[in-house]
Amino acid sequence: MARSFLSKLKRGLFMTHTEFLEKAGDTFRRTGPVESSVLDSLEEALIASDAGVALSVRLVDELRNEVRAKSISTAEQLRPAVRTRLLDLLRTADAARPLSENASRPRVTLLVGVNGTGKTTTAAKLAKRKKEAGLTVILAAADTFRAAAVDQLMVWADRVGAPVVHQQEGADPAAVVYDAIAAARSRGIDEVLVDTAGRLHNRVNLMKELEKVTRISAREVDGAPHEVLLVLDATTGSNGIEQAQKFGATAGVTGVVLTKLDGTAKGGVILAIADRLKLPVRWVGVGESEDDLLPFHADEFVDSLLDLDSGDQSPRSV
């Protein structure tokens, strides 16, 4: 487990981690028989972190059944049992939407989402990650409805050293994507990252523009778009689920980038997304710098949430 990743993730999860453990930490430190009140506290902690009522109740009901069946006999067994279930949930979502291993180049990734989620900065940060992995990248400034979006992307792209294809304000976003793909082909570039307009999911015309961008991508490159990342603001909590449903229907979302994870106590929405939408979280944003976009790893997330790296796991008698 990379220490730098875990330390940044711990920092980003601080508020979620703190709120969750304020409610569940006592549960995990107990010894002896599992009392009903202990499981009630765990359920409350999951709901408070925005894991979702249905998932929280179902998971704790499973634990209650195991307690009745004597599969779980002591409170010390609760934390590993919860860990196993959360990991299974996240890994099932990941397996449901495997990354495309296409041979076509360039590989096209769309970043979609509503205004204010950090989508434009995420596009540039993702470009930096791709470059660090040895790939060449070009950015498409397809948010042509807002001049500031193009300017912002260009500033960030300059920071990370990635070229940008753009047109004038009000241009057809699909035309920008077409140009970016053509530029990538002519320069032998591996990846095209498309920053789409920060459209609201209930704006029909804007969603049609997104459908057009998707069609143009598919026409120009076999299998494109190869990945559609929905950028969600973690501070919106469970409200992000509706966004994910709407965008999924329009653009075929294949994964989620959860930004501003360092600014919320509701990071359990990652679990709700995996449970209700069967969508994997691919990346998490834990800060403002260009290096604060982290690849998501289920085991590190769960261990951070459950405080399994703190060293303070001494049991407490009931």
VENQUIFEN-V636760 format. One record per backbone hydrogen bond with DSSP energy under -0.5 kcal/mol. NH is the residue of the N-H (numbers start at 0). CO is the residue of the C=O. E is the energy in kcal/mol with one decimal. If there is no record, write none. Layout:
# VENQUIFEN-V636760
NH,CO,E / NH,CO,E
This chain:
# VENQUIFEN-V636760
5,1,-2.4 / 6,2,-2.8 / 7,3,-2.0 / 8,4,-2.8 / 9,5,-2.8 / 10,6,-2.0 / 11,7,-2.7 / 12,8,-2.5 / 13,10,-1.2 / 15,263,-0.8 / 16,12,-3.9 / 17,13,-2.7 / 18,14,-2.7 / 19,15,-2.8 / 20,16,-2.4 / 21,17,-2.1 / 22,18,-1.2 / 23,19,-3.1 / 24,20,-1.9 / 27,23,-1.8 / 28,24,-1.0 / 29,26,-1.0 / 30,315,-1.3 / 34,32,-0.8 / 37,34,-0.8 / 38,34,-1.2 / 39,35,-2.1 / 40,36,-2.0 / 41,37,-1.6 / 42,38,-2.3 / 43,39,-2.3 / 44,40,-2.1 / 45,41,-2.1 / 46,42,-2.2 / 47,43,-2.5 / 48,44,-1.4 / 49,46,-1.8 / 50,45,-2.2 / 55,51,-2.4 / 56,52,-2.8 / 57,53,-2.4 / 58,54,-2.9 / 59,55,-2.1 / 60,56,-2.4 / 61,57,-2.0 / 62,58,-1.7 / 63,59,-2.5 / 64,60,-2.3 / 65,61,-1.9 / 66,62,-2.2 / 67,63,-2.5 / 68,64,-2.1 / 69,66,-1.2 / 70,65,-1.8 / 71,65,-1.6 / 72,70,-0.5 / 74,31,-2.8 / 76,73,-1.5 / 77,74,-1.7 / 78,74,-0.5 / 79,75,-0.5 / 80,76,-1.4 / 81,77,-2.8 / 82,78,-2.6 / 83,79,-2.2 / 84,80,-1.7 / 85,81,-2.5 / 86,82,-2.4 / 87,83,-2.2 / 88,84,-2.1 / 89,85,-2.3 / 90,86,-2.7 / 91,87,-2.1 / 92,88,-1.7 / 93,89,-1.9 / 94,90,-2.3 / 95,91,-1.5 / 96,92,-0.9 / 96,93,-0.7 / 97,94,-0.6 / 99,225,-0.5 / 105,189,-0.5 / 106,189,-3.2 / 108,106,-0.5 / 108,191,-2.8 / 109,226,-2.4 / 110,193,-2.7 / 111,109,-0.6 / 111,228,-2.5 / 114,197,-1.0 / 116,113,-1.1 / 121,117,-2.0 / 122,118,-2.0 / 123,119,-1.5 / 124,120,-2.4 / 125,121,-2.7 / 126,122,-1.8 / 127,123,-1.9 / 128,124,-1.9 / 129,125,-2.5 / 130,126,-2.4 / 131,127,-2.3 / 132,128,-1.1 / 133,130,-1.9 / 134,129,-2.1 / 137,190,-2.1 / 138,162,-2.7 / 139,192,-2.7 / 140,138,-0.6 / 140,164,-2.8 / 141,139,-1.7 / 141,194,-1.0 / 143,141,-1.5 / 145,142,-0.6 / 148,145,-1.4 / 149,145,-1.0 / 150,146,-2.0 / 151,147,-2.6 / 152,148,-2.3 / 153,149,-2.4 / 154,150,-2.1 / 155,151,-2.3 / 156,152,-3.0 / 157,153,-2.0 / 158,154,-1.5 / 159,155,-1.8 / 160,156,-1.1 / 161,156,-2.4 / 162,136,-0.7 / 164,138,-2.9 / 165,163,-0.5 / 169,143,-3.3 / 170,167,-1.9 / 174,171,-0.8 / 175,171,-1.4 / 176,172,-2.0 / 177,173,-2.3 / 178,174,-2.3 / 179,175,-2.4 / 180,176,-2.4 / 181,177,-2.2 / 182,178,-2.7 / 183,179,-2.4 / 184,180,-2.3 / 185,181,-2.4 / 186,182,-1.8 / 187,183,-0.7 / 187,184,-0.8 / 188,183,-2.7 / 190,135,-2.2 / 191,106,-3.1 / 192,137,-2.4 / 192,190,-0.5 / 193,108,-3.0 / 193,191,-0.6 / 194,139,-2.5 / 194,192,-0.6 / 195,110,-1.8 / 195,193,-0.9 / 196,141,-0.5 / 198,196,-2.7 / 202,199,-1.8 / 203,201,-0.9 / 206,202,-2.0 / 207,203,-1.9 / 208,204,-1.6 / 209,205,-1.7 / 210,206,-2.0 / 211,207,-2.0 / 212,208,-2.3 / 213,209,-2.1 / 214,210,-2.2 / 215,211,-2.6 / 216,212,-2.1 / 217,213,-2.1 / 218,214,-2.2 / 219,215,-2.0 / 220,216,-2.2 / 223,220,-2.1 / 225,107,-1.7 / 226,107,-1.4 / 228,109,-3.0 / 228,226,-0.5 / 229,227,-0.6 / 229,254,-2.7 / 230,111,-3.0 / 230,228,-0.6 / 231,229,-0.7 / 231,256,-2.8 / 233,231,-0.7 / 233,258,-2.8 / 235,232,-2.1 / 236,233,-1.4 / 238,235,-1.8 / 239,236,-1.8 / 240,237,-1.6 / 241,237,-0.5 / 241,238,-0.6 / 242,238,-1.0 / 243,239,-2.3 / 244,240,-2.1 / 245,241,-2.3 / 246,242,-2.7 / 247,243,-2.0 / 248,244,-1.5 / 249,245,-1.4 / 250,246,-3.3 / 251,246,-0.5 / 251,247,-1.2 / 253,227,-2.5 / 254,227,-1.5 / 255,279,-2.0 / 256,229,-2.7 / 257,255,-0.5 / 257,282,-2.3 / 258,231,-3.0 / 258,256,-0.8 / 260,284,-2.3 / 261,284,-0.5 / 262,259,-1.9 / 263,260,-0.9 / 267,48,-1.6 / 268,265,-1.8 / 269,266,-1.8 / 270,267,-1.3 / 271,267,-1.3 / 272,268,-2.7 / 273,269,-1.9 / 274,270,-2.3 / 275,271,-3.0 / 276,272,-1.8 / 277,272,-0.6 / 277,273,-0.6 / 278,272,-1.1 / 279,253,-0.5 / 281,255,-2.6 / 281,279,-0.6 / 282,255,-1.3 / 283,293,-2.5 / 284,257,-3.0 / 285,283,-0.5 / 285,291,-2.7 / 291,288,-1.8 / 293,283,-3.1 / 293,291,-0.6 / 295,281,-2.9 / 300,296,-2.2 / 301,297,-2.6 / 302,298,-2.6 / 303,299,-2.2 / 304,300,-2.6 / 305,301,-2.6 / 306,303,-0.9 / 307,302,-2.9 / 309,306,-0.7 / 312,310,-0.9 / 315,28,-9.0
